[in-house]
């Protein structure tokens, strides 16, 4: 039994080669399929064909029951882009289909479980998390992100996230897309961590955020970014109060230093007895008496010998 076979360019979607069995099965007049679009063989099934092709490219080998040829009497089992007519399926082929179906179901359950786990993680996360594609359009938002931004996921999916929540800087000036670190992540491929910027809620009010934008790669190609952010408004307010308190402390310290310098000068002047001249014992006695009373407010008459 000769298998029907197509060779397809996954980039253009054009059929590169087709054997006689493929032409017999897939075209009513057995016309040449080379150069035709594979969608002409599976009309209206672009989504299913894309999923199947991506699976083949990713896994190397794959099969699907999701694609149907124009002739409803034909049942196709696609396996590495191979097609077989129902009446030609022998017992071994049927067993292969059943085994493939079992594997497909197992894989489907695995992916469903992974998806369920991811959704549980996203719902449980306290930080806001959202994703954007390579055009900056929203692909998902977790519940914490919805709560902080005031948007529902359905309202943001497919929309320009920067234009929705990150359109202005904290000083009120416009924030261009090309200067946004979130966009930079899927352009330069680097992780960007940013503090003290603002996101804006649906109602237009802003709040201080700290966020990390991490690029997403698919087979080495940058296809988007995941952004994790948290509301740091309380921390920012505390920092502002701390800065104000430190500034006040600095001002008080400067005033105290000035007052201390003034007092030191006053004390120096008060203790400067250069008007008293002499080195005799009597003069030294008078100076010691002056020192004793200089620290008080008392009026004291000091007498002693004159001259010498």
C-alpha positions in Angstrom: 0.0 0.0 0.0 1.4 3.4 -1.0 0.8 6.2 1.5 -0.5 9.5 0.4 2.1 12.1 1.1 2.4 15.9 0.9 5.5 18.1 1.5 4.5 21.5 2.7 6.5 24.7 3.2 5.4 25.7 6.7 6.6 29.3 6.1 4.5 30.0 3.0 1.9 27.2 3.3 2.5 26.1 -0.2 2.6 22.4 -1.3 6.1 21.5 -2.5 5.4 18.0 -3.6 2.5 15.5 -3.7 2.5 11.8 -4.8 -0.2 10.2 -7.0 -2.0 8.8 -4.0 -2.3 12.2 -2.4 -3.7 13.7 -5.7 -6.2 10.8 -5.9 -7.4 11.2 -2.4 -7.4 15.0 -2.0 -8.5 16.4 -5.3 -11.6 15.5 -7.3 -9.9 15.7 -10.7 -6.5 14.4 -9.4 -5.0 17.8 -10.4 -1.5 18.7 -9.6 -1.2 20.0 -6.0 2.3 21.4 -6.3 2.4 25.1 -5.7 -1.2 25.2 -4.4 -2.0 26.5 -0.9 -2.5 23.7 1.7 -5.6 25.6 2.7 -7.1 24.6 -0.7 -6.9 21.0 0.5 -8.3 21.9 3.9 -10.5 24.9 3.3 -11.7 26.9 6.3 -9.4 25.0 8.6 -6.5 27.4 9.0 -6.6 27.3 12.8 -6.5 23.5 13.1 -3.8 23.3 10.4 -1.7 25.8 12.3 -2.0 23.9 15.5 -1.1 20.7 13.8 1.9 22.2 12.0 3.3 23.8 15.2 2.9 20.4 16.9 4.9 18.6 14.2 7.6 21.3 14.3 7.8 21.1 18.0 7.6 17.3 18.6 9.1 16.1 15.3 6.2 13.7 14.8 2.5 14.3 15.5 -1.0 13.2 14.3 -4.4 14.8 14.4 -8.1 14.1 13.7 -9.0 17.8 13.5 -8.4 18.2 9.8 -11.1 17.0 7.3 -10.8 16.9 3.4 -13.6 18.3 1.2 -14.9 14.7 0.6 -16.8 13.7 3.8 -16.5 10.0 2.9 -12.7 10.2 3.5 -11.3 9.9 7.0 -7.7 11.2 7.3 -5.2 10.3 9.9 -2.4 12.8 9.6 1.0 11.7 10.9 4.0 13.6 9.9 2.0 15.1 7.0 0.9 11.6 5.8 -2.7 10.8 4.7 -4.4 7.4 4.5 -7.8 6.4 3.1 -10.2 4.7 5.5 -10.7 1.6 3.4 -6.9 1.1 3.2 -6.4 1.1 6.9 -5.5 -2.4 8.0 -5.5 -3.9 11.4 -2.0 -2.6 12.2 -2.9 0.9 11.1 -6.1 0.8 13.2 -3.9 -0.2 16.2 -1.6 2.6 15.4 -4.5 5.1 15.4 -5.7 3.8 18.7 -2.2 4.0 20.2 -1.8 7.5 18.8 -5.2 8.5 20.2 -4.2 7.3 23.6 -1.0 9.3 23.4 -2.8 12.3 22.2 -5.3 12.1 25.1 -2.4 11.6 27.5 -0.6 14.7 26.1 -3.8 16.7 26.1 -4.4 15.8 29.8 -0.8 16.8 30.5 -1.2 20.2 28.8 -4.5 20.7 30.6 -2.9 20.0 33.9 0.0 22.3 33.2 -2.5 25.0 32.1 -4.5 24.4 35.3 -1.4 24.7 37.5 -0.3 27.9 35.7 -3.8 29.4 36.3 -3.7 28.4 40.0 -0.3 30.1 40.3 -1.5 33.2 38.5 -4.6 33.4 40.7 -2.7 32.9 43.9 0.1 35.3 43.2 0.0 38.5 45.3 1.8 40.5 42.7 0.2 41.7 39.6 1.2 39.8 36.5 0.4 40.4 32.9 1.8 39.4 29.5 2.3 41.2 26.2 3.2 40.0 22.8 5.9 41.4 20.5 3.5 44.3 19.5 2.9 45.2 23.2 -0.6 43.9 23.1 -2.0 42.2 26.3 -2.2 38.4 26.3 -3.3 37.8 29.9 -3.7 39.5 33.3 -3.9 37.8 36.6 -6.6 38.6 39.3 -4.2 40.6 41.4 -3.3 42.7 38.4 -7.0 43.2 37.6 -7.6 44.4 41.2 -4.7 46.9 41.2 -5.4 48.3 37.7 -9.2 48.4 37.9 -9.5 46.6 34.5 -11.0 43.2 33.8 -8.9 40.8 31.7 -11.4 40.8 28.9 -11.1 44.6 28.6 -7.3 44.4 28.2 -6.8 41.4 26.0 -5.5 42.5 22.6 -5.1 46.1 23.6 -1.9 48.2 23.8 -1.0 47.8 27.5 1.3 50.8 27.6 -1.5 53.1 26.3 -3.8 51.7 28.9 -1.7 51.8 32.1 1.7 53.3 31.5 1.1 56.3 29.3 2.6 59.0 31.6 5.6 59.5 33.8 5.2 60.5 37.5 5.8 64.1 36.7 2.8 64.1 34.3 4.8 64.1 31.0 4.0 61.7 28.2 5.8 58.4 28.3 6.7 57.3 24.7 6.5 53.6 23.9 10.1 53.5 22.7 11.4 54.6 26.1 9.3 52.1 28.1 11.4 49.3 29.8 8.5 46.9 29.4 8.8 47.2 25.6 12.6 47.1 25.8 12.5 43.6 27.3 11.2 42.0 24.0 13.4 44.2 21.9 16.8 43.8 23.5 16.1 40.5 25.2 17.2 41.8 28.6 15.4 41.7 32.0 14.5 45.2 33.1 13.8 46.0 36.8 12.3 49.4 37.5 11.3 51.2 40.7 9.4 54.4 41.4 7.4 54.6 38.2 3.6 54.9 38.1 0.9 52.7 36.5 -2.5 54.3 36.0 -5.9 52.7 36.8 -8.9 52.6 34.5 -10.3 55.6 36.4 -7.2 57.6 35.6 -5.7 57.6 39.1 -2.0 56.6 39.4 -0.1 54.6 41.9 3.6 53.9 42.5 4.9 50.6 41.2 8.0 48.4 41.2 8.1 46.0 38.3 10.2 43.5 36.4 9.8 42.9 32.7 11.2 39.6 31.5 11.4 38.7 27.8 9.6 35.6 26.4 11.5 33.5 23.7 10.1 30.9 21.4 12.8 28.9 19.7 15.2 31.7 20.3 12.9 34.4 18.9 11.6 37.2 21.1 7.8 37.0 21.1 6.8 39.1 24.1 7.3 39.8 27.8 5.9 38.9 31.2 5.6 41.8 33.7 5.4 41.3 37.4 4.5 44.4 39.4 3.6 45.4 42.9 2.0 48.5 44.4 4.6 50.4 46.5 2.6 53.5 47.2 2.8 53.0 51.0 6.5 52.4 50.8 6.9 55.4 48.6 5.0 57.6 51.1 7.1 56.2 54.0 10.2 57.0 52.1 9.0 60.6 51.5 8.2 61.0 55.2 11.7 59.7 56.1 13.4 62.0 53.6 11.4 65.0 55.0 12.4 64.0 58.6 16.0 63.6 57.6 15.9 67.0 55.9 14.5 68.5 59.1 17.2 66.9 61.2 19.9 68.3 58.9 18.3 71.8 59.2 18.2 71.5 63.0 21.8 70.3 63.1 22.9 73.2 61.0 21.1 75.6 63.3 22.6 74.0 66.4 26.1 74.2 64.9 25.6 77.9 64.2 24.3 78.6 67.7 27.1 76.6 69.2 29.6 78.6 67.2 28.0 81.9 68.4 28.0 80.7 72.0 31.7 79.7 71.8 32.6 83.1 70.4 30.6 84.8 73.2 32.4 82.7 75.8 35.8 83.5 74.2 35.1 87.2 74.3 33.9 87.0 77.9 37.0 85.2 79.0 39.4 87.5 77.2 41.0 89.6 80.0 43.7 91.2 77.9 42.7 94.5 79.5 44.3 93.3 82.7 48.1 93.6 82.4 50.7 92.1 84.6 52.3 88.8 85.8 52.7 89.4 89.5 51.1 87.2 92.1 48.6 89.9 92.9 47.5 90.1 89.2 47.2 86.4 88.9 45.0 86.3 92.0 42.7 88.9 90.6 42.4 87.0 87.3 41.5 83.8 89.1 38.8 85.7 91.0 37.5 87.0 87.7 37.3 83.5 86.3 35.3 82.4 89.4 32.6 85.0 88.9 32.6 85.2 85.1 30.2 82.2 84.9 27.5 84.0 87.0 25.3 87.0 86.6 26.4 88.5 90.0 27.9 92.0 90.1 31.2 91.7 92.0 33.7 94.3 93.0 37.2 93.0 92.8 39.9 95.1 94.5 43.6 94.8 94.5 46.9 96.5 94.3 47.4 98.9 91.5 50.5 99.1 89.3 53.5 96.8 89.4 
